[in-house]
């Protein structure tokens, strides 16, 4: 295939075809979950994403020279904060999709590699986003499993192309499907009681998102920064990003699906944020809020839903491996049962993060997906 490669300006009007390409490529796939179009446009443009304070990006689309039809897309991203933090010169590739033609994937990847070299980078890694708040990792197992709002879905030929292009494994994430138990597991309940008394911990409840934001909005994301800082490639959230995500996400939460754990002083030491699965709603709406996408979203958030996504779990480092996770889930399980959830999706966890994976020992779980970041010297 003769290919034309075009650089796409970082403007919402120009990026609409870029964002919509994946939805068209996967329109007949029952497992693919499209991104919310307006969110992805915001992520990719400086006016909508505060990560541009420390990131640079470039976007390319590939077209069939004969038909003019789009056949692939890719983003190149340089996160200057993580490069400085880890003393690296990495260019990231992300938001990548392509038809099953090695010439297309090669052209896309070479475009980002060339851009990275011109910027002084020596290694390309991905798929990664601007920060860890974006989907990351290419699916390498679990192609017959429904995706989630927070993850990437891709065809099995993607990693085959990446490996043919000279990339090697950098790191894997694993995901678990967790059966919601009919009651709180007895051992977990005992540990939770011991931990609550030993450290004099509380689990404050909220019925007002406005009050939650006022009391703990900042603290939630600062705790996430502290807990996630040692993890692979973590890019600490700035105050501007924290304000952005508070405004974007907290108002839509079902507050019974949120657990906060505090010390006697009121300091936040643990948080679990979960959300009813948006996967089927996003499929029905094809990632669009209008004309009727908003209705599917509201039904998923407020109506009957059999899956709950575990979006964020963070425990203050000095409390990790001390049983605090047991307290968190003894608070959340009754809400899960009451809301009729049958299963929970863990979302990606680093395969080397045994602290996180150990918390599933109390449940009936299946490790049903695996995703990978790849790396190559340029």
VENCORJO-V546739 format. One record per backbone hydrogen bond with DSSP energy under -1.0 kcal/mol. CO is the residue of the C=O (numbers start at 1). NH is the residue of the N-H. Records with the same first field share a line. If there is no record, write none. Layout:
CO: NH / NH
This chain:
2: 65
4: 63
6: 61
9: 11
11: 15
15: 19
16: 20
17: 21
20: 24
21: 25
22: 26
24: 27
26: 29
31: 147
36: 40
37: 41
38: 42
39: 43
40: 44
45: 48 / 49
49: 52
50: 53
51: 54
54: 80
56: 78
58: 76
59: 8
60: 74
61: 6
62: 71 / 72
63: 4
64: 68
69: 64
71: 99
72: 62
73: 97
74: 60
75: 94
76: 58
77: 92
78: 56
79: 83
80: 84
81: 85
82: 86
83: 88
89: 122 / 123
91: 125
92: 77
93: 128
94: 75
97: 73
99: 101
101: 104 / 105
102: 106
103: 107
104: 108
105: 109
106: 110
107: 111
108: 112
109: 113
110: 114
111: 115
112: 116
113: 117
114: 118
115: 119
116: 121
117: 120
122: 378
123: 91
124: 376
125: 93
126: 374
127: 137
131: 134
138: 372
141: 370
142: 145
148: 151
155: 158
157: 161
158: 162
159: 163
160: 164
161: 165
162: 167
163: 166
168: 375
171: 373
172: 351
173: 371
174: 349
175: 369
176: 346
177: 366
178: 344
185: 189
186: 190
187: 191
188: 192
189: 193
190: 194
191: 195
192: 196
193: 197
194: 198
195: 199
196: 201
202: 262
208: 212
209: 213
210: 214
211: 215
212: 216
213: 217
216: 220
217: 221
218: 222
219: 223
220: 224
221: 225
222: 226
223: 227
224: 228
225: 229
228: 231
231: 234
238: 242
239: 243
240: 244
241: 245
242: 246
243: 247
244: 248
245: 249
249: 252
250: 253
254: 257
255: 258
257: 274
259: 272
261: 269 / 270
262: 202
263: 266
267: 263
269: 316
270: 261
271: 314
272: 259
273: 311 / 312
275: 309
278: 282
279: 283
280: 284
281: 285
282: 287
285: 288
287: 37
289: 294
292: 296
293: 297
294: 298
295: 299
296: 300
297: 301
298: 302
299: 303
306: 342 / 343
307: 277
308: 345
309: 275 / 311
312: 273
314: 271
316: 319
317: 320
319: 322
323: 327
324: 328
325: 329
326: 330
327: 331
328: 332
329: 333
332: 336
333: 337
334: 338
335: 339
336: 341
337: 340
342: 180
343: 308
344: 178
345: 310
349: 174
350: 353
352: 354
353: 357
354: 358
356: 359
357: 360
358: 361
360: 363
364: 179
366: 177 / 368
369: 175
370: 140 / 141
371: 173
372: 138
373: 170 / 171
374: 126
375: 168
376: 124
